[in-house]
């Protein structure tokens, strides 16, 4: 056997490992999607997509070289298969659920807490100003001496 031939069983195992790697990278993409949805900043979208692309390329190089010792196209196809399967099935559900949970937490927890704190600070500030109305009438220390 030449070094480029693995055998059907070994190629099947390598392809399965590549599909699992693709599934994990698909899950990572879902995390990036949730963060992009939450922040909704165009610059972050660019950085997230660039980072994911670089990570995907690094994962391909590491997986291909680790599993077979060479760059092999079927490893890339396996990774893409896993990623597409994740994004079309569990990834959609995961992103939908997590985005919904984050939106609900912001709407029903964070915004009411911020509103209450703002009202409390406003009341305390107005009471402080009422009790210290003679600030304008006081002379500065430099004017006294």
Beta strands, then each sheet from edge to edge (+ up, - down):
end
